[in-house]
Amino acid sequence: MTDRSLPPGLHRDTLAVRTAIERSQYGENSEALYLTSGFVQTDAGSSARRFAGTEEGYTYGRTSNPTVTSFEQRLAALEGTEAAIGASSGMGAILMMGMGLLKAGDHVICSRSMFGSTLNLFGKEFAKFGVETSFVSQTDVGEWQAAMRPTTRLLFAETPTNPLTEVCDIRALADIAHAGGALLAVDNCFCSPALQRPIEFGADLIIHSGTKYLDGQGRVLAGAICGPSKLIVDVFGPIVRTAGMVLSPFNAWVVLKGMETLGIRMQAQSANALEVAKWLEAQPAVARVYYPGLASHPQHELAMRQQGGAGGAVVSFDLRGNGPDEQRAHAFHVIDSTRVVSIATNLGDTKTIITHPGSTSHGRLAEAQRQAAGIGQGLIRLAVGLDHIDDIKADLQRGLGTLS
């Protein structure tokens, strides 16, 4: 039989469309979708061995599924890690990571600029079980170093952050973590492996909300952890089987198809975002623009090194105004004046999305937490999609042009 295995050294764009296609006897060219809760066993002995983990094979949907396996193998190939494991959502993946790595008495260092739900998960939920978290500056390496303790088990950052696009030095944080016997986990949601592979800069684990750019069209929820097999298989695998934050086969199949266009989408959306960011900097009503692709961004050079020269697709900007109340009113006016972009809290879609972080993604945080994270009432987050750039600008101008 002719050897049809993939040759080594393929580009990520090729891996995204060719990796982990396990064809059935019918020889389908597109990945098969296996919608079943259980799998018939050939005999009792084989069933016993599969449940014991001494024989490969599928037994029950909460344990594994061929479509989910394809998703995990493809994502690992794109991230350059040994393995990956799917989860029901990005937050489910972070919960899985915490359950697998942490116990009462352990200490975590986390960027204070992370997604609001992540801050609450570490600051409130994990705290109930005796895990203490120190929140530090995303960009001040000295704060991360100073926060290290003998009990520190995990450093966790997302880069760029949501929504202010702050960029951390992955290599520097990895060195700090490893010197103290801890692990570094990086949320790579904003860039995806099309732009950034944290493993290349020393990260141990990569977290994904597949809901965002991996899917790319706002269709399903999905999450994943990528990393070494000894953690993915031996630590997180049993947690998924026991706790049940499993990724559904249908959602895995949808994200598999989304990943096929990941590279071309990220390049196109990053190009659109850069043009929008430059345009926003010239608008009188805008006080500040946050986008790593701009030369004015404090971590611009670092971002370009880590992110393959692209800034990603998320642009945030502060509006001028006399105090929080007026800034909030201005932000709502700009958002409500749009006719093309979608008012939603998701990102990563082909459709451009606009939102007010202070009342949505970070709305459940205490005011002190929002201020510490730099989330003002005049802040707007724009997740730039594939709409024509002129239409995006014109839609924003409806509101921006009428602000005094």
WORAZI-V710201 format. One record per residue. N is the residue number from 0. SS is DSSP state (~ for helix, > for strand, _ for the rest). PSI is psi in radians with two decimals (NA if undefined). OMEGA is omega in whole degrees, 0 to 359 (NA if undefined). Layout:
n=[N | N]
ss=[SS | SS]
psi=[PSI | PSI]
omega=[OMEGA | OMEGA]
This chain:
n=[0 | 1 | 2 | 3 | 4 | 5 | 6 | 7 | 8 | 9 | 10 | 11 | 12 | 13 | 14 | 15 | 16 | 17 | 18 | 19 | 20 | 21 | 22 | 23 | 24 | 25 | 26 | 27 | 28 | 29 | 30 | 31 | 32 | 33 | 34 | 35 | 36 | 37 | 38 | 39 | 40 | 41 | 42 | 43 | 44 | 45 | 46 | 47 | 48 | 49 | 50 | 51 | 52 | 53 | 54 | 55 | 56 | 57 | 58 | 59 | 60 | 61 | 62 | 63 | 64 | 65 | 66 | 67 | 68 | 69 | 70 | 71 | 72 | 73 | 74 | 75 | 76 | 77 | 78 | 79 | 80 | 81 | 82 | 83 | 84 | 85 | 86 | 87 | 88 | 89 | 90 | 91 | 92 | 93 | 94 | 95 | 96 | 97 | 98 | 99 | 100 | 101 | 102 | 103 | 104 | 105 | 106 | 107 | 108 | 109 | 110 | 111 | 112 | 113 | 114 | 115 | 116 | 117 | 118 | 119 | 120 | 121 | 122 | 123 | 124 | 125 | 126 | 127 | 128 | 129 | 130 | 131 | 132 | 133 | 134 | 135 | 136 | 137 | 138 | 139 | 140 | 141 | 142 | 143 | 144 | 145 | 146 | 147 | 148 | 149 | 150 | 151 | 152 | 153 | 154 | 155 | 156 | 157 | 158 | 159 | 160 | 161 | 162 | 163 | 164 | 165 | 166 | 167 | 168 | 169 | 170 | 171 | 172 | 173 | 174 | 175 | 176 | 177 | 178 | 179 | 180 | 181 | 182 | 183 | 184 | 185 | 186 | 187 | 188 | 189 | 190 | 191 | 192 | 193 | 194 | 195 | 196 | 197 | 198 | 199 | 200 | 201 | 202 | 203 | 204 | 205 | 206 | 207 | 208 | 209 | 210 | 211 | 212 | 213 | 214 | 215 | 216 | 217 | 218 | 219 | 220 | 221 | 222 | 223 | 224 | 225 | 226 | 227 | 228 | 229 | 230 | 231 | 232 | 233 | 234 | 235 | 236 | 237 | 238 | 239 | 240 | 241 | 242 | 243 | 244 | 245 | 246 | 247 | 248 | 249 | 250 | 251 | 252 | 253 | 254 | 255 | 256 | 257 | 258 | 259 | 260 | 261 | 262 | 263 | 264 | 265 | 266 | 267 | 268 | 269 | 270 | 271 | 272 | 273 | 274 | 275 | 276 | 277 | 278 | 279 | 280 | 281 | 282 | 283 | 284 | 285 | 286 | 287 | 288 | 289 | 290 | 291 | 292 | 293 | 294 | 295 | 296 | 297 | 298 | 299 | 300 | 301 | 302 | 303 | 304 | 305 | 306 | 307 | 308 | 309 | 310 | 311 | 312 | 313 | 314 | 315 | 316 | 317 | 318 | 319 | 320 | 321 | 322 | 323 | 324 | 325 | 326 | 327 | 328 | 329 | 330 | 331 | 332 | 333 | 334 | 335 | 336 | 337 | 338 | 339 | 340 | 341 | 342 | 343 | 344 | 345 | 346 | 347 | 348 | 349 | 350 | 351 | 352 | 353 | 354 | 355 | 356 | 357 | 358 | 359 | 360 | 361 | 362 | 363 | 364 | 365 | 366 | 367 | 368 | 369 | 370 | 371 | 372 | 373 | 374 | 375 | 376 | 377 | 378 | 379 | 380 | 381 | 382 | 383 | 384 | 385 | 386 | 387 | 388 | 389 | 390 | 391 | 392 | 393 | 394 | 395 | 396 | 397 | 398 | 399 | 400 | 401 | 402 | 403]
ss=[_ | _ | _ | _ | _ | _ | _ | _ | _ | _ | _ | ~ | ~ | ~ | ~ | ~ | ~ | ~ | _ | _ | _ | _ | _ | _ | _ | _ | _ | _ | _ | _ | _ | _ | _ | _ | _ | _ | _ | > | _ | _ | _ | _ | _ | ~ | ~ | ~ | ~ | ~ | ~ | ~ | ~ | ~ | _ | _ | _ | _ | _ | _ | _ | > | _ | _ | _ | _ | _ | ~ | ~ | ~ | ~ | ~ | ~ | ~ | ~ | ~ | ~ | ~ | ~ | ~ | ~ | _ | _ | _ | > | > | > | > | > | _ | _ | ~ | ~ | ~ | ~ | ~ | ~ | ~ | ~ | ~ | ~ | ~ | ~ | _ | _ | _ | _ | _ | > | > | > | > | > | _ | _ | _ | _ | ~ | ~ | ~ | ~ | ~ | ~ | ~ | ~ | ~ | ~ | ~ | ~ | ~ | ~ | _ | _ | > | > | > | > | > | _ | _ | _ | _ | ~ | ~ | ~ | ~ | ~ | ~ | ~ | _ | _ | _ | _ | > | > | > | > | > | > | > | _ | _ | _ | _ | _ | _ | _ | _ | _ | _ | _ | ~ | ~ | ~ | ~ | ~ | ~ | ~ | ~ | ~ | ~ | _ | _ | _ | > | > | > | > | > | _ | _ | _ | _ | ~ | ~ | ~ | ~ | _ | _ | ~ | ~ | ~ | ~ | _ | _ | _ | > | > | > | > | > | _ | _ | _ | _ | _ | _ | _ | _ | _ | _ | _ | _ | _ | > | > | > | > | > | _ | ~ | ~ | ~ | ~ | ~ | ~ | ~ | ~ | ~ | ~ | ~ | ~ | ~ | ~ | ~ | _ | _ | _ | _ | _ | ~ | ~ | ~ | ~ | ~ | ~ | ~ | ~ | ~ | ~ | ~ | _ | _ | ~ | ~ | ~ | ~ | ~ | ~ | ~ | ~ | ~ | ~ | ~ | ~ | ~ | ~ | ~ | ~ | ~ | ~ | ~ | ~ | _ | _ | _ | _ | > | > | > | > | > | _ | _ | _ | _ | _ | _ | _ | _ | _ | ~ | ~ | ~ | ~ | ~ | ~ | ~ | _ | _ | _ | _ | _ | _ | _ | > | > | > | > | > | > | _ | _ | _ | _ | ~ | ~ | ~ | ~ | ~ | ~ | ~ | ~ | ~ | ~ | ~ | ~ | ~ | ~ | _ | _ | _ | _ | > | > | _ | _ | _ | _ | _ | _ | _ | _ | _ | > | > | > | _ | ~ | ~ | ~ | _ | _ | _ | _ | _ | _ | _ | ~ | ~ | ~ | ~ | ~ | ~ | _ | _ | _ | _ | _ | _ | > | > | > | > | > | _ | _ | _ | _ | _ | ~ | ~ | ~ | ~ | ~ | ~ | ~ | ~ | ~ | ~ | ~ | ~ | _ | _ | _ | _]
psi=[2.43 | 2.36 | 2.02 | 0.30 | 2.62 | 2.39 | 2.75 | 2.84 | 0.29 | 2.60 | 2.69 | -0.62 | -0.61 | -0.72 | -0.59 | -0.40 | -0.17 | -0.35 | 2.50 | 0.69 | 1.78 | 1.70 | 2.52 | -2.99 | -0.19 | -0.19 | 0.59 | 2.51 | -0.51 | 2.62 | 2.41 | 2.61 | 2.01 | 1.71 | 1.59 | 2.51 | -0.42 | 2.94 | 2.32 | 2.34 | 2.60 | -0.58 | 2.95 | -0.65 | -0.79 | -0.71 | -0.78 | -0.74 | -0.66 | -0.71 | -0.53 | -0.25 | 0.20 | -0.09 | 2.36 | 2.54 | 2.94 | 2.47 | -0.90 | 2.55 | -0.47 | -0.33 | -0.83 | 2.85 | 2.46 | -0.66 | -0.71 | -0.68 | -0.73 | -0.76 | -0.82 | -0.74 | -0.68 | -0.77 | -0.72 | -0.71 | -0.71 | -0.66 | -0.24 | 0.45 | 2.91 | -0.60 | 2.97 | 2.74 | 2.33 | 2.75 | 2.91 | -0.42 | 3.03 | -0.74 | -0.59 | -0.65 | -0.70 | -0.70 | -0.78 | -0.75 | -0.80 | -0.72 | -0.57 | -0.54 | -0.41 | 2.65 | 2.98 | 2.31 | -0.22 | 2.78 | 2.44 | 2.49 | 2.22 | 2.48 | 2.36 | -0.08 | 0.23 | 3.02 | 2.46 | -0.74 | -0.59 | -0.75 | -0.75 | -0.64 | -0.79 | -0.73 | -0.50 | -0.98 | -0.88 | -0.52 | -0.50 | -0.42 | 0.34 | 0.27 | 2.16 | 2.41 | 2.30 | 2.25 | 2.20 | 3.00 | 2.38 | -0.66 | -0.18 | 1.71 | -0.57 | -0.63 | -0.68 | -0.79 | -0.77 | -0.44 | -0.19 | 2.45 | 2.92 | -0.42 | 0.06 | 2.16 | -0.39 | 2.37 | 2.34 | 2.21 | 2.65 | 2.47 | 2.12 | 2.83 | 2.84 | 2.01 | 0.03 | 0.05 | 0.61 | 2.47 | 2.23 | 2.76 | 1.73 | -0.78 | -0.77 | -0.73 | -0.63 | -0.74 | -0.72 | -0.81 | -0.87 | -0.60 | -0.49 | 0.18 | 0.37 | 3.03 | 2.66 | 2.17 | 2.41 | 2.21 | 1.98 | 0.42 | -0.79 | -0.60 | -0.68 | 2.88 | -0.15 | -0.52 | -0.53 | 2.33 | 1.69 | -0.45 | -0.51 | -0.26 | 0.22 | -0.03 | 2.60 | -0.67 | 2.52 | 2.23 | 2.48 | 2.40 | 1.74 | -0.20 | -0.47 | -1.99 | -0.45 | -0.82 | -1.01 | -0.09 | 0.31 | 0.68 | -0.70 | 2.90 | 2.46 | 2.68 | 2.95 | 2.73 | 2.33 | 2.51 | -2.82 | 2.60 | -0.64 | -0.47 | -0.80 | -0.84 | -0.85 | -0.49 | -0.93 | -0.50 | -0.89 | -0.55 | -0.77 | -0.77 | -0.64 | -0.81 | -0.41 | 0.37 | 0.84 | 2.57 | 2.29 | 2.54 | -0.70 | -0.81 | -0.68 | -0.72 | -0.72 | -0.79 | -0.60 | -0.80 | -0.61 | -0.66 | -0.36 | -0.50 | 0.22 | -0.86 | -0.84 | -0.59 | -0.79 | -0.65 | -0.78 | -0.74 | -0.58 | -0.70 | -0.74 | -0.76 | -0.70 | -0.73 | -0.70 | -0.74 | -0.76 | -0.70 | -0.72 | -0.61 | -0.42 | 0.00 | 2.25 | -0.54 | -0.17 | 2.19 | -0.63 | 2.53 | 2.37 | 1.92 | 2.13 | -0.39 | -0.19 | 2.48 | -0.41 | -0.20 | 2.33 | -0.53 | 0.56 | -0.89 | -0.73 | -0.77 | -0.73 | -0.57 | -0.75 | -0.48 | 0.42 | 0.47 | 0.10 | 2.61 | -0.09 | -3.01 | 0.11 | 2.20 | 2.27 | 2.67 | 2.52 | 2.41 | 2.63 | 2.74 | 2.68 | 1.53 | 2.88 | -0.69 | -0.79 | -0.67 | -0.73 | -0.74 | -0.71 | -0.75 | -0.79 | -0.65 | -0.80 | -0.78 | -0.80 | -0.31 | -0.20 | 2.63 | -0.30 | -0.95 | 2.69 | 2.39 | 1.79 | 2.89 | -0.08 | 3.03 | 2.96 | 0.02 | 2.80 | -0.38 | 2.34 | 2.36 | 2.40 | 2.48 | 2.85 | 1.71 | -0.63 | -0.38 | 0.05 | -1.59 | -0.53 | 0.29 | -0.42 | -0.05 | 2.66 | 2.70 | -0.66 | -0.66 | -0.74 | -0.76 | -0.70 | -0.58 | -0.05 | 0.37 | 1.70 | 2.95 | -0.27 | 0.15 | 2.33 | 2.37 | 2.30 | 2.02 | 1.80 | 2.29 | -2.50 | 0.20 | 2.69 | 2.42 | -0.65 | -0.61 | -0.61 | -0.82 | -0.81 | -0.64 | -0.70 | -0.60 | -0.44 | -0.73 | -0.75 | -0.65 | -0.24 | 0.07 | 2.35 | NA]
omega=[179 | 179 | 181 | 178 | 182 | 178 | 178 | 173 | 180 | 177 | 180 | 179 | 177 | 177 | 183 | 180 | 186 | 186 | 168 | 171 | 180 | 186 | 176 | 180 | 182 | 175 | 181 | 180 | 176 | 182 | 178 | 176 | 183 | 179 | 178 | 178 | 181 | 183 | 180 | 181 | 182 | 179 | 184 | 181 | 178 | 178 | 180 | 181 | 179 | 177 | 178 | 179 | 180 | 177 | 179 | 179 | 184 | 183 | 187 | 187 | 178 | 181 | 180 | 181 | 183 | 180 | 177 | 177 | 178 | 177 | 182 | 181 | 180 | 180 | 177 | 179 | 181 | 181 | 181 | 179 | 180 | 186 | 175 | 177 | 182 | 177 | 184 | 179 | 176 | 178 | 175 | 178 | 179 | 176 | 178 | 179 | 180 | 180 | 182 | 188 | 192 | 176 | 179 | 181 | 179 | 183 | 180 | 171 | 186 | 175 | 179 | 182 | 185 | 178 | 186 | 180 | 177 | 178 | 180 | 180 | 180 | 185 | 183 | 188 | 179 | 179 | 179 | 185 | 172 | 176 | 182 | 181 | 172 | 180 | 186 | 177 | 177 | 192 | 182 | 181 | 179 | 178 | 178 | 181 | 183 | 182 | 182 | 177 | 174 | 182 | 181 | 182 | 188 | 167 | 186 | 179 | 168 | 182 | 356 | 182 | 177 | 11 | 190 | 175 | 174 | 184 | 177 | 177 | 185 | 181 | 181 | 180 | 177 | 180 | 179 | 181 | 185 | 177 | 180 | 179 | 181 | 177 | 173 | 174 | 181 | 172 | 185 | 186 | 187 | 184 | 188 | 179 | 176 | 182 | 189 | 176 | 184 | 180 | 181 | 180 | 173 | 179 | 180 | 183 | 177 | 180 | 177 | 159 | 179 | 176 | 188 | 190 | 179 | 172 | 173 | 181 | 173 | 187 | 187 | 173 | 178 | 176 | 181 | 168 | 176 | 180 | 181 | 182 | 183 | 176 | 184 | 185 | 189 | 184 | 185 | 179 | 178 | 180 | 178 | 181 | 183 | 187 | 172 | 176 | 188 | 175 | 181 | 179 | 180 | 179 | 177 | 180 | 178 | 181 | 174 | 180 | 178 | 182 | 180 | 181 | 186 | 184 | 183 | 177 | 183 | 177 | 181 | 181 | 175 | 178 | 177 | 182 | 179 | 180 | 178 | 181 | 178 | 179 | 180 | 179 | 182 | 182 | 183 | 183 | 184 | 181 | 183 | 178 | 179 | 178 | 185 | 181 | 179 | 177 | 180 | 181 | 185 | 180 | 185 | 183 | 178 | 180 | 181 | 178 | 185 | 189 | 175 | 177 | 180 | 183 | 185 | 189 | 182 | 178 | 175 | 181 | 177 | 176 | 176 | 179 | 181 | 178 | 185 | 183 | 180 | 178 | 178 | 179 | 178 | 180 | 179 | 180 | 180 | 181 | 183 | 180 | 181 | 179 | 184 | 183 | 183 | 173 | 184 | 182 | 179 | 172 | 180 | 182 | 171 | 177 | 177 | 185 | 179 | 180 | 177 | 186 | 184 | 180 | 181 | 186 | 180 | 184 | 181 | 177 | 173 | 183 | 179 | 178 | 179 | 180 | 179 | 180 | 178 | 182 | 178 | 182 | 178 | 184 | 175 | 175 | 180 | 174 | 190 | 181 | 182 | 172 | 179 | 187 | 180 | 180 | 177 | 180 | 181 | 181 | 177 | 182 | 179 | 180 | 182 | 184 | 182 | 176 | 179 | NA]
